[in-house]
Amino acid sequence: MLIGEVARRSGVSARMLRHYESLGLVRPSGRTGSGYREYSGQDIRRIFHIESLRSLGLSLREIGRALDDPGFTPSTLVDDLIRRTRERIAAESELLTRLHRIDAAEPTGWEGVLQSIALLQALGSKSADARQRAALSTADEVPAPVEALAEAALSETDPIVAGALRWALARSGDQAPPLLAKGLDSPVAAVRKRAIQSLAELPDDEATTHLRDALAHSDAEVRAHAALALGTRGETAAIPTLIEMIVAGKNDTDAADALGLLATDPTTADHLTTTLLNHLTHATTPPPARGRLTQSLAGIPGTRASTVLTDLSHDPDRAVALTATYLLQLRLRG
Protein backbone atom coordinates (compact mmCIF):
# COMPACT_ATOMS: atom_id res chain seq x y z
CA MET A 1 0.00 0.00 0.00
CA LEU A 2 1.44 3.36 -1.01
CA ILE A 3 1.90 6.23 1.43
CA GLY A 4 -1.08 8.24 0.12
CA GLU A 5 -3.43 5.29 0.59
CA VAL A 6 -2.04 4.61 4.07
CA ALA A 7 -2.56 8.27 5.02
CA ARG A 8 -6.14 8.19 3.75
CA ARG A 9 -7.06 5.00 5.57
CA SER A 10 -5.21 5.61 8.82
CA GLY A 11 -5.89 9.33 9.22
CA VAL A 12 -2.16 9.94 9.73
CA SER A 13 -0.84 12.51 7.27
CA ALA A 14 1.83 11.61 4.76
CA ARG A 15 4.04 14.25 6.33
CA MET A 16 3.70 12.59 9.77
CA LEU A 17 4.37 9.17 8.24
CA ARG A 18 7.62 10.50 6.79
CA HIS A 19 8.45 11.97 10.23
CA TYR A 20 7.86 8.57 11.84
CA GLU A 21 10.19 7.06 9.24
CA SER A 22 12.90 9.65 9.94
CA LEU A 23 12.74 8.74 13.65
CA GLY A 24 12.89 5.04 12.89
CA LEU A 25 9.42 4.40 14.37
CA VAL A 26 7.98 2.76 11.27
CA ARG A 27 9.71 2.06 7.98
CA PRO A 28 7.88 0.88 4.90
CA SER A 29 8.84 -2.73 4.25
CA GLY A 30 9.30 -2.31 0.55
CA ARG A 31 9.58 -0.08 -2.48
CA THR A 32 7.77 -0.20 -5.79
CA GLY A 33 9.63 -0.49 -9.03
CA SER A 34 9.39 3.30 -9.30
CA GLY A 35 10.93 3.75 -5.81
CA TYR A 36 7.74 4.68 -3.94
CA ARG A 37 7.30 3.60 -0.33
CA GLU A 38 5.16 0.50 0.04
CA TYR A 39 3.67 -0.38 3.44
CA SER A 40 2.85 -3.94 4.42
CA GLY A 41 -0.01 -5.03 6.68
CA GLN A 42 2.51 -5.32 9.55
CA ASP A 43 3.69 -1.76 8.90
CA ILE A 44 0.10 -0.47 9.06
CA ARG A 45 -0.55 -2.33 12.34
CA ARG A 46 2.54 -0.63 13.80
CA ILE A 47 1.22 2.76 12.70
CA PHE A 48 -2.02 2.09 14.57
CA HIS A 49 -0.02 0.99 17.63
CA ILE A 50 1.91 4.26 17.50
CA GLU A 51 -1.28 6.31 17.28
CA SER A 52 -2.85 4.38 20.16
CA LEU A 53 0.13 5.06 22.42
CA ARG A 54 0.17 8.73 21.38
CA SER A 55 -3.44 8.99 22.57
CA LEU A 56 -2.19 8.12 26.07
CA GLY A 57 0.18 11.07 26.03
CA LEU A 58 3.43 9.22 25.39
CA SER A 59 6.20 11.01 23.56
CA LEU A 60 7.46 9.54 20.30
CA ARG A 61 10.68 8.53 22.04
CA GLU A 62 8.72 6.65 24.71
CA ILE A 63 6.62 5.00 22.00
CA GLY A 64 9.73 3.78 20.18
CA ARG A 65 11.06 2.28 23.39
CA ALA A 66 7.72 0.66 24.19
CA LEU A 67 7.50 -0.99 20.75
CA ASP A 68 11.14 -2.01 20.24
CA ASP A 69 12.59 -2.85 23.69
CA PRO A 70 11.85 -6.56 24.41
CA GLY A 71 12.50 -6.03 28.12
CA PHE A 72 10.22 -3.03 28.41
CA THR A 73 7.46 -3.26 31.02
CA PRO A 74 4.63 -0.75 30.77
CA SER A 75 3.77 -0.44 34.47
CA THR A 76 6.40 2.19 35.32
CA LEU A 77 5.59 4.26 32.26
CA VAL A 78 1.83 4.05 32.88
CA ASP A 79 2.33 5.12 36.51
CA ASP A 80 4.37 8.08 35.31
CA LEU A 81 1.64 8.97 32.81
CA ILE A 82 -0.93 8.89 35.59
CA ARG A 83 1.21 11.21 37.71
CA ARG A 84 1.79 13.65 34.83
CA THR A 85 -1.88 13.62 33.91
CA ARG A 86 -2.91 14.42 37.47
CA GLU A 87 -0.42 17.28 37.59
CA ARG A 88 -1.78 18.62 34.30
CA ILE A 89 -5.38 18.38 35.53
CA ALA A 90 -4.44 20.15 38.78
CA ALA A 91 -2.72 22.91 36.84
CA GLU A 92 -5.70 23.31 34.53
CA SER A 93 -8.09 23.35 37.48
CA GLU A 94 -6.00 26.02 39.17
CA LEU A 95 -6.03 28.09 36.00
CA LEU A 96 -9.81 27.70 35.68
CA THR A 97 -10.29 28.77 39.29
CA ARG A 98 -8.07 31.81 38.74
CA LEU A 99 -10.03 32.80 35.63
CA HIS A 100 -13.34 32.47 37.49
CA ARG A 101 -12.03 34.66 40.27
CA ILE A 102 -10.78 37.33 37.92
CA ASP A 103 -14.18 37.27 36.19
CA ALA A 104 -15.94 37.57 39.56
CA ALA A 105 -13.93 40.72 40.33
CA GLU A 106 -15.54 42.28 37.22
CA PRO A 107 -12.49 44.23 36.05
CA THR A 108 -13.39 47.10 33.73
CA GLY A 109 -10.20 46.91 31.70
CA TRP A 110 -6.88 45.16 31.32
CA GLU A 111 -5.45 47.20 34.19
CA GLY A 112 -8.06 45.64 36.46
CA VAL A 113 -7.25 42.16 35.15
CA LEU A 114 -3.55 42.69 35.84
CA GLN A 115 -4.32 43.98 39.34
CA SER A 116 -6.44 40.90 40.05
CA ILE A 117 -3.69 38.59 38.81
CA ALA A 118 -1.13 40.36 41.01
CA LEU A 119 -3.45 40.09 44.02
CA LEU A 120 -4.05 36.37 43.49
CA GLN A 121 -0.33 35.72 43.13
CA ALA A 122 0.43 37.69 46.29
CA LEU A 123 -2.23 35.83 48.28
CA GLY A 124 -0.47 32.59 47.37
CA SER A 125 3.01 33.90 48.19
CA LYS A 126 5.25 32.10 50.68
CA SER A 127 6.00 35.48 52.25
CA ALA A 128 3.67 36.45 55.10
CA ASP A 129 4.43 40.13 54.46
CA ALA A 130 3.38 39.77 50.82
CA ARG A 131 0.14 38.04 51.80
CA GLN A 132 -0.62 40.73 54.36
CA ARG A 133 0.03 43.53 51.86
CA ALA A 134 -2.25 41.77 49.39
CA ALA A 135 -5.09 41.63 51.91
CA LEU A 136 -4.64 45.27 52.89
CA SER A 137 -4.41 46.37 49.25
CA THR A 138 -8.12 45.65 48.84
CA ALA A 139 -8.69 49.00 50.55
CA ASP A 140 -7.17 50.74 47.50
CA GLU A 141 -9.91 49.64 45.10
CA VAL A 142 -7.90 46.64 43.88
CA PRO A 143 -10.36 44.05 42.51
CA ALA A 144 -10.72 41.53 45.32
CA PRO A 145 -12.12 38.11 44.34
CA VAL A 146 -14.04 37.16 47.47
CA GLU A 147 -13.57 33.43 46.87
CA ALA A 148 -9.80 33.90 46.91
CA LEU A 149 -9.94 35.95 50.11
CA ALA A 150 -12.15 33.35 51.81
CA GLU A 151 -9.89 30.47 50.73
CA ALA A 152 -6.84 32.38 51.96
CA ALA A 153 -8.50 33.12 55.31
CA LEU A 154 -9.38 29.45 55.82
CA SER A 155 -5.80 28.31 55.14
CA GLU A 156 -3.78 31.16 56.71
CA THR A 157 -1.64 30.14 59.70
CA ASP A 158 0.02 33.49 60.42
CA PRO A 159 -2.19 35.35 62.95
CA ILE A 160 -1.29 38.81 61.64
CA VAL A 161 -2.05 37.90 58.03
CA ALA A 162 -5.23 36.13 59.15
CA GLY A 163 -6.40 39.32 60.84
CA ALA A 164 -5.77 41.31 57.67
CA LEU A 165 -7.71 38.78 55.61
CA ARG A 166 -10.67 38.87 58.02
CA TRP A 167 -10.63 42.66 57.79
CA ALA A 168 -10.67 42.44 53.99
CA LEU A 169 -13.55 39.94 54.07
CA ALA A 170 -15.56 42.20 56.37
CA ARG A 171 -15.38 44.87 53.66
CA SER A 172 -16.13 42.52 50.77
CA GLY A 173 -19.93 42.44 50.87
CA ASP A 174 -22.47 39.68 51.22
CA GLN A 175 -20.61 36.98 49.26
CA ALA A 176 -18.26 36.11 52.11
CA PRO A 177 -20.57 34.45 54.72
CA PRO A 178 -21.62 31.39 52.69
CA LEU A 179 -18.05 30.85 51.49
CA LEU A 180 -16.70 30.91 55.04
CA ALA A 181 -19.56 28.78 56.36
CA LYS A 182 -18.38 25.95 54.10
CA GLY A 183 -15.23 25.85 56.20
CA LEU A 184 -17.28 24.78 59.21
CA ASP A 185 -17.77 21.40 57.50
CA SER A 186 -14.03 20.84 57.12
CA PRO A 187 -12.60 17.69 58.74
CA VAL A 188 -9.66 19.83 59.89
CA ALA A 189 -10.24 21.51 63.27
CA ALA A 190 -7.92 24.43 62.46
CA VAL A 191 -9.93 25.25 59.32
CA ARG A 192 -13.20 25.15 61.28
CA LYS A 193 -11.69 27.54 63.83
CA ARG A 194 -10.58 29.98 61.14
CA ALA A 195 -14.01 29.80 59.52
CA ILE A 196 -15.89 30.67 62.72
CA GLN A 197 -13.40 33.41 63.64
CA SER A 198 -13.86 34.99 60.22
CA LEU A 199 -17.66 34.75 60.41
CA ALA A 200 -17.54 36.37 63.84
CA GLU A 201 -16.00 39.50 62.34
CA LEU A 202 -18.54 39.90 59.54
CA PRO A 203 -21.18 42.47 60.47
CA ASP A 204 -24.08 41.44 58.22
CA ASP A 205 -27.26 39.52 59.06
CA GLU A 206 -26.29 36.48 57.00
CA ALA A 207 -23.16 36.02 59.09
CA THR A 208 -25.33 36.18 62.21
CA THR A 209 -27.55 33.44 60.78
CA HIS A 210 -24.53 31.19 60.19
CA LEU A 211 -23.31 31.92 63.72
CA ARG A 212 -26.69 30.84 65.14
CA ASP A 213 -26.48 27.62 63.15
CA ALA A 214 -22.97 27.06 64.51
CA LEU A 215 -24.35 26.90 68.07
CA ALA A 216 -25.42 23.34 67.24
CA HIS A 217 -22.05 22.36 65.77
CA SER A 218 -20.37 19.19 67.01
CA ASP A 219 -17.09 21.07 67.59
CA ALA A 220 -17.13 22.72 71.03
CA GLU A 221 -14.63 25.37 69.94
CA VAL A 222 -16.86 26.36 67.01
CA ARG A 223 -19.84 26.63 69.38
CA ALA A 224 -17.81 28.75 71.77
CA HIS A 225 -16.65 31.26 69.16
CA ALA A 226 -20.17 31.49 67.76
CA ALA A 227 -21.67 32.10 71.20
CA LEU A 228 -19.16 34.83 72.08
CA ALA A 229 -19.79 36.61 68.78
CA LEU A 230 -23.56 36.35 69.16
CA GLY A 231 -23.38 37.60 72.72
CA THR A 232 -21.80 40.85 71.55
CA ARG A 233 -24.65 41.16 69.02
CA GLY A 234 -27.33 40.84 71.67
CA GLU A 235 -28.44 37.38 70.52
CA THR A 236 -30.02 35.56 73.47
CA ALA A 237 -29.76 32.25 71.58
CA ALA A 238 -26.13 32.19 72.74
CA ILE A 239 -27.02 32.00 76.45
CA PRO A 240 -27.06 28.17 76.87
CA THR A 241 -23.67 27.81 75.17
CA LEU A 242 -22.14 30.66 77.16
CA ILE A 243 -23.26 29.06 80.40
CA GLU A 244 -21.96 25.70 79.17
CA MET A 245 -18.57 27.37 78.66
CA ILE A 246 -18.60 28.76 82.20
CA VAL A 247 -19.45 25.37 83.66
CA ALA A 248 -16.71 23.70 81.62
CA GLY A 249 -14.16 26.40 82.42
CA LYS A 250 -13.44 27.09 78.73
CA ASN A 251 -13.11 30.81 77.98
CA ASP A 252 -15.34 31.30 81.03
CA THR A 253 -14.24 34.91 81.62
CA ASP A 254 -15.13 35.90 78.06
CA ALA A 255 -18.40 33.98 78.34
CA ALA A 256 -19.30 35.80 81.56
CA ASP A 257 -18.53 39.15 79.89
CA ALA A 258 -20.83 38.21 77.01
CA LEU A 259 -23.61 37.36 79.47
CA GLY A 260 -23.12 40.76 81.04
CA LEU A 261 -23.67 42.41 77.65
CA LEU A 262 -26.87 40.43 77.15
CA ALA A 263 -28.09 41.36 80.62
CA THR A 264 -28.59 45.04 79.79
CA ASP A 265 -32.26 44.16 79.15
CA PRO A 266 -34.02 43.68 82.56
CA THR A 267 -36.09 40.71 81.38
CA THR A 268 -33.02 38.99 79.99
CA ALA A 269 -31.11 39.78 83.21
CA ASP A 270 -33.74 38.03 85.33
CA HIS A 271 -33.82 35.06 82.96
CA LEU A 272 -30.04 34.79 83.10
CA THR A 273 -30.06 34.93 86.90
CA THR A 274 -32.63 32.14 87.12
CA THR A 275 -30.69 29.99 84.65
CA LEU A 276 -27.41 30.50 86.51
CA LEU A 277 -29.12 29.67 89.82
CA ASN A 278 -30.52 26.44 88.35
CA HIS A 279 -27.01 25.36 87.41
CA LEU A 280 -25.64 26.43 90.79
CA THR A 281 -28.17 24.34 92.68
CA HIS A 282 -27.97 21.29 90.43
CA ALA A 283 -26.59 18.31 92.31
CA THR A 284 -24.16 17.34 89.54
CA THR A 285 -22.47 20.76 89.25
CA PRO A 286 -18.92 20.41 90.68
CA PRO A 287 -17.57 22.98 93.18
CA PRO A 288 -15.16 24.71 90.73
CA ALA A 289 -18.03 25.24 88.28
CA ARG A 290 -20.24 26.62 91.07
CA GLY A 291 -17.53 29.13 91.85
CA ARG A 292 -17.34 30.28 88.22
CA LEU A 293 -21.12 30.52 87.96
CA THR A 294 -21.19 32.67 91.09
CA GLN A 295 -18.51 34.96 89.63
CA SER A 296 -20.54 35.33 86.42
CA LEU A 297 -23.35 36.95 88.45
CA ALA A 298 -21.07 39.98 88.85
CA GLY A 299 -22.08 41.27 85.43
CA ILE A 300 -25.80 40.68 85.87
CA PRO A 301 -27.67 43.79 87.12
CA GLY A 302 -31.00 43.90 88.95
CA THR A 303 -32.54 43.02 92.30
CA ARG A 304 -33.05 39.39 91.30
CA ALA A 305 -29.28 38.88 90.94
CA SER A 306 -28.67 40.70 94.23
CA THR A 307 -31.15 38.42 96.00
CA VAL A 308 -29.45 35.32 94.62
CA LEU A 309 -26.03 36.61 95.69
CA THR A 310 -27.40 37.27 99.20
CA ASP A 311 -28.58 33.66 99.42
CA LEU A 312 -25.26 32.40 98.06
CA SER A 313 -23.33 34.39 100.70
CA HIS A 314 -24.59 31.72 103.16
CA ASP A 315 -23.72 28.80 100.87
CA PRO A 316 -22.11 25.76 102.54
CA ASP A 317 -19.29 25.98 100.00
CA ARG A 318 -17.01 28.56 101.59
CA ALA A 319 -15.49 29.65 98.26
CA VAL A 320 -18.95 30.32 96.80
CA ALA A 321 -20.05 32.16 99.96
CA LEU A 322 -16.96 34.40 100.00
CA THR A 323 -17.30 35.18 96.29
CA ALA A 324 -20.98 36.08 96.69
CA THR A 325 -20.22 38.28 99.73
CA TYR A 326 -17.49 40.10 97.84
CA LEU A 327 -19.76 40.71 94.85
CA LEU A 328 -22.50 42.06 97.15
CA GLN A 329 -20.03 44.51 98.64
CA LEU A 330 -19.08 45.70 95.17
CA ARG A 331 -22.74 46.28 94.37
CA LEU A 332 -23.23 48.29 97.54
CA ARG A 333 -20.22 50.45 96.71
CA GLY A 334 -21.55 50.89 93.22
C-alpha positions as CSV (number, residue, x, y, z in Angstrom):
1,M,0.0,0.0,0.0
2,L,1.4,3.4,-1.0
3,I,1.9,6.2,1.4
4,G,-1.1,8.2,0.1
5,E,-3.4,5.3,0.6
6,V,-2.0,4.6,4.1
7,A,-2.6,8.3,5.0
8,R,-6.1,8.2,3.7
9,R,-7.1,5.0,5.6
10,S,-5.2,5.6,8.8
11,G,-5.9,9.3,9.2
12,V,-2.2,9.9,9.7
13,S,-0.8,12.5,7.3
14,A,1.8,11.6,4.8
15,R,4.0,14.2,6.3
16,M,3.7,12.6,9.8
17,L,4.4,9.2,8.2
18,R,7.6,10.5,6.8
19,H,8.5,12.0,10.2
20,Y,7.9,8.6,11.8
21,E,10.2,7.1,9.2
22,S,12.9,9.6,9.9
23,L,12.7,8.7,13.6
24,G,12.9,5.0,12.9
25,L,9.4,4.4,14.4
26,V,8.0,2.8,11.3
27,R,9.7,2.1,8.0
28,P,7.9,0.9,4.9
29,S,8.8,-2.7,4.3
30,G,9.3,-2.3,0.6
31,R,9.6,-0.1,-2.5
32,T,7.8,-0.2,-5.8
33,G,9.6,-0.5,-9.0
34,S,9.4,3.3,-9.3
35,G,10.9,3.7,-5.8
36,Y,7.7,4.7,-3.9
37,R,7.3,3.6,-0.3
38,E,5.2,0.5,0.0
39,Y,3.7,-0.4,3.4
40,S,2.8,-3.9,4.4
41,G,0.0,-5.0,6.7
42,Q,2.5,-5.3,9.5
43,D,3.7,-1.8,8.9
44,I,0.1,-0.5,9.1
45,R,-0.6,-2.3,12.3
46,R,2.5,-0.6,13.8
47,I,1.2,2.8,12.7
48,F,-2.0,2.1,14.6
49,H,0.0,1.0,17.6
50,I,1.9,4.3,17.5
51,E,-1.3,6.3,17.3
52,S,-2.9,4.4,20.2
53,L,0.1,5.1,22.4
54,R,0.2,8.7,21.4
55,S,-3.4,9.0,22.6
56,L,-2.2,8.1,26.1
57,G,0.2,11.1,26.0
58,L,3.4,9.2,25.4
59,S,6.2,11.0,23.6
60,L,7.5,9.5,20.3
61,R,10.7,8.5,22.0
62,E,8.7,6.7,24.7
63,I,6.6,5.0,22.0
64,G,9.7,3.8,20.2
65,R,11.1,2.3,23.4
66,A,7.7,0.7,24.2
67,L,7.5,-1.0,20.7
68,D,11.1,-2.0,20.2
69,D,12.6,-2.8,23.7
70,P,11.9,-6.6,24.4
71,G,12.5,-6.0,28.1
72,F,10.2,-3.0,28.4
73,T,7.5,-3.3,31.0
74,P,4.6,-0.7,30.8
75,S,3.8,-0.4,34.5
76,T,6.4,2.2,35.3
77,L,5.6,4.3,32.3
78,V,1.8,4.0,32.9
79,D,2.3,5.1,36.5
80,D,4.4,8.1,35.3
81,L,1.6,9.0,32.8
82,I,-0.9,8.9,35.6
83,R,1.2,11.2,37.7
84,R,1.8,13.6,34.8
85,T,-1.9,13.6,33.9
86,R,-2.9,14.4,37.5
87,E,-0.4,17.3,37.6
88,R,-1.8,18.6,34.3
89,I,-5.4,18.4,35.5
90,A,-4.4,20.1,38.8
91,A,-2.7,22.9,36.8
92,E,-5.7,23.3,34.5
93,S,-8.1,23.3,37.5
94,E,-6.0,26.0,39.2
95,L,-6.0,28.1,36.0
96,L,-9.8,27.7,35.7
97,T,-10.3,28.8,39.3
98,R,-8.1,31.8,38.7
99,L,-10.0,32.8,35.6
100,H,-13.3,32.5,37.5
101,R,-12.0,34.7,40.3
102,I,-10.8,37.3,37.9
103,D,-14.2,37.3,36.2
104,A,-15.9,37.6,39.6
105,A,-13.9,40.7,40.3
106,E,-15.5,42.3,37.2
107,P,-12.5,44.2,36.0
108,T,-13.4,47.1,33.7
109,G,-10.2,46.9,31.7
110,W,-6.9,45.2,31.3
111,E,-5.4,47.2,34.2
112,G,-8.1,45.6,36.5
113,V,-7.2,42.2,35.1
114,L,-3.5,42.7,35.8
115,Q,-4.3,44.0,39.3
116,S,-6.4,40.9,40.1
117,I,-3.7,38.6,38.8
118,A,-1.1,40.4,41.0
119,L,-3.5,40.1,44.0
120,L,-4.1,36.4,43.5
121,Q,-0.3,35.7,43.1
122,A,0.4,37.7,46.3
123,L,-2.2,35.8,48.3
124,G,-0.5,32.6,47.4
125,S,3.0,33.9,48.2
126,K,5.2,32.1,50.7
127,S,6.0,35.5,52.2
128,A,3.7,36.4,55.1
129,D,4.4,40.1,54.5
130,A,3.4,39.8,50.8
131,R,0.1,38.0,51.8
132,Q,-0.6,40.7,54.4
133,R,0.0,43.5,51.9
134,A,-2.3,41.8,49.4
135,A,-5.1,41.6,51.9
136,L,-4.6,45.3,52.9
137,S,-4.4,46.4,49.3
138,T,-8.1,45.7,48.8
139,A,-8.7,49.0,50.6
140,D,-7.2,50.7,47.5
141,E,-9.9,49.6,45.1
142,V,-7.9,46.6,43.9
143,P,-10.4,44.1,42.5
144,A,-10.7,41.5,45.3
145,P,-12.1,38.1,44.3
146,V,-14.0,37.2,47.5
147,E,-13.6,33.4,46.9
148,A,-9.8,33.9,46.9
149,L,-9.9,36.0,50.1
150,A,-12.1,33.3,51.8
151,E,-9.9,30.5,50.7
152,A,-6.8,32.4,52.0
153,A,-8.5,33.1,55.3
154,L,-9.4,29.5,55.8
155,S,-5.8,28.3,55.1
156,E,-3.8,31.2,56.7
157,T,-1.6,30.1,59.7
158,D,0.0,33.5,60.4
159,P,-2.2,35.3,62.9
160,I,-1.3,38.8,61.6
161,V,-2.1,37.9,58.0
162,A,-5.2,36.1,59.1
163,G,-6.4,39.3,60.8
164,A,-5.8,41.3,57.7
165,L,-7.7,38.8,55.6
166,R,-10.7,38.9,58.0
167,W,-10.6,42.7,57.8
168,A,-10.7,42.4,54.0
169,L,-13.5,39.9,54.1
170,A,-15.6,42.2,56.4
171,R,-15.4,44.9,53.7
172,S,-16.1,42.5,50.8
173,G,-19.9,42.4,50.9
174,D,-22.5,39.7,51.2
175,Q,-20.6,37.0,49.3
176,A,-18.3,36.1,52.1
177,P,-20.6,34.5,54.7
178,P,-21.6,31.4,52.7
179,L,-18.1,30.8,51.5
180,L,-16.7,30.9,55.0
181,A,-19.6,28.8,56.4
182,K,-18.4,25.9,54.1
183,G,-15.2,25.9,56.2
184,L,-17.3,24.8,59.2
185,D,-17.8,21.4,57.5
186,S,-14.0,20.8,57.1
187,P,-12.6,17.7,58.7
188,V,-9.7,19.8,59.9
189,A,-10.2,21.5,63.3
190,A,-7.9,24.4,62.5
191,V,-9.9,25.2,59.3
192,R,-13.2,25.1,61.3
193,K,-11.7,27.5,63.8
194,R,-10.6,30.0,61.1
195,A,-14.0,29.8,59.5
196,I,-15.9,30.7,62.7
197,Q,-13.4,33.4,63.6
198,S,-13.9,35.0,60.2
199,L,-17.7,34.7,60.4
200,A,-17.5,36.4,63.8
201,E,-16.0,39.5,62.3
202,L,-18.5,39.9,59.5
203,P,-21.2,42.5,60.5
204,D,-24.1,41.4,58.2
205,D,-27.3,39.5,59.1
206,E,-26.3,36.5,57.0
207,A,-23.2,36.0,59.1
208,T,-25.3,36.2,62.2
209,T,-27.5,33.4,60.8
210,H,-24.5,31.2,60.2
211,L,-23.3,31.9,63.7
212,R,-26.7,30.8,65.1
213,D,-26.5,27.6,63.1
214,A,-23.0,27.1,64.5
215,L,-24.3,26.9,68.1
216,A,-25.4,23.3,67.2
217,H,-22.0,22.4,65.8
218,S,-20.4,19.2,67.0
219,D,-17.1,21.1,67.6
220,A,-17.1,22.7,71.0
221,E,-14.6,25.4,69.9
222,V,-16.9,26.4,67.0
223,R,-19.8,26.6,69.4
224,A,-17.8,28.8,71.8
225,H,-16.6,31.3,69.2
226,A,-20.2,31.5,67.8
227,A,-21.7,32.1,71.2
228,L,-19.2,34.8,72.1
229,A,-19.8,36.6,68.8
230,L,-23.6,36.3,69.2
231,G,-23.4,37.6,72.7
232,T,-21.8,40.8,71.6
233,R,-24.6,41.2,69.0
234,G,-27.3,40.8,71.7
235,E,-28.4,37.4,70.5
236,T,-30.0,35.6,73.5
237,A,-29.8,32.2,71.6
238,A,-26.1,32.2,72.7
239,I,-27.0,32.0,76.4
240,P,-27.1,28.2,76.9
241,T,-23.7,27.8,75.2
242,L,-22.1,30.7,77.2
243,I,-23.3,29.1,80.4
244,E,-22.0,25.7,79.2
245,M,-18.6,27.4,78.7
246,I,-18.6,28.8,82.2
247,V,-19.5,25.4,83.7
248,A,-16.7,23.7,81.6
249,G,-14.2,26.4,82.4
250,K,-13.4,27.1,78.7
251,N,-13.1,30.8,78.0
252,D,-15.3,31.3,81.0
253,T,-14.2,34.9,81.6
254,D,-15.1,35.9,78.1
255,A,-18.4,34.0,78.3
256,A,-19.3,35.8,81.6
257,D,-18.5,39.2,79.9
258,A,-20.8,38.2,77.0
259,L,-23.6,37.4,79.5
260,G,-23.1,40.8,81.0
261,L,-23.7,42.4,77.7
262,L,-26.9,40.4,77.2
263,A,-28.1,41.4,80.6
264,T,-28.6,45.0,79.8
265,D,-32.3,44.2,79.2
266,P,-34.0,43.7,82.6
267,T,-36.1,40.7,81.4
268,T,-33.0,39.0,80.0
269,A,-31.1,39.8,83.2
270,D,-33.7,38.0,85.3
271,H,-33.8,35.1,83.0
272,L,-30.0,34.8,83.1
273,T,-30.1,34.9,86.9
274,T,-32.6,32.1,87.1
275,T,-30.7,30.0,84.6
276,L,-27.4,30.5,86.5
277,L,-29.1,29.7,89.8
278,N,-30.5,26.4,88.3
279,H,-27.0,25.4,87.4
280,L,-25.6,26.4,90.8
281,T,-28.2,24.3,92.7
282,H,-28.0,21.3,90.4
283,A,-26.6,18.3,92.3
284,T,-24.2,17.3,89.5
285,T,-22.5,20.8,89.2
286,P,-18.9,20.4,90.7
287,P,-17.6,23.0,93.2
288,P,-15.2,24.7,90.7
289,A,-18.0,25.2,88.3
290,R,-20.2,26.6,91.1
291,G,-17.5,29.1,91.9
292,R,-17.3,30.3,88.2
293,L,-21.1,30.5,88.0
294,T,-21.2,32.7,91.1
295,Q,-18.5,35.0,89.6
296,S,-20.5,35.3,86.4
297,L,-23.3,36.9,88.4
298,A,-21.1,40.0,88.9
299,G,-22.1,41.3,85.4
300,I,-25.8,40.7,85.9
301,P,-27.7,43.8,87.1
302,G,-31.0,43.9,88.9
303,T,-32.5,43.0,92.3
304,R,-33.0,39.4,91.3
305,A,-29.3,38.9,90.9
306,S,-28.7,40.7,94.2
307,T,-31.1,38.4,96.0
308,V,-29.5,35.3,94.6
309,L,-26.0,36.6,95.7
310,T,-27.4,37.3,99.2
311,D,-28.6,33.7,99.4
312,L,-25.3,32.4,98.1
313,S,-23.3,34.4,100.7
314,H,-24.6,31.7,103.2
315,D,-23.7,28.8,100.9
316,P,-22.1,25.8,102.5
317,D,-19.3,26.0,100.0
318,R,-17.0,28.6,101.6
319,A,-15.5,29.6,98.3
320,V,-18.9,30.3,96.8
321,A,-20.1,32.2,100.0
322,L,-17.0,34.4,100.0
323,T,-17.3,35.2,96.3
324,A,-21.0,36.1,96.7
325,T,-20.2,38.3,99.7
326,Y,-17.5,40.1,97.8
327,L,-19.8,40.7,94.8
328,L,-22.5,42.1,97.1
329,Q,-20.0,44.5,98.6
330,L,-19.1,45.7,95.2
331,R,-22.7,46.3,94.4
332,L,-23.2,48.3,97.5
333,R,-20.2,50.4,96.7
334,G,-21.5,50.9,93.2
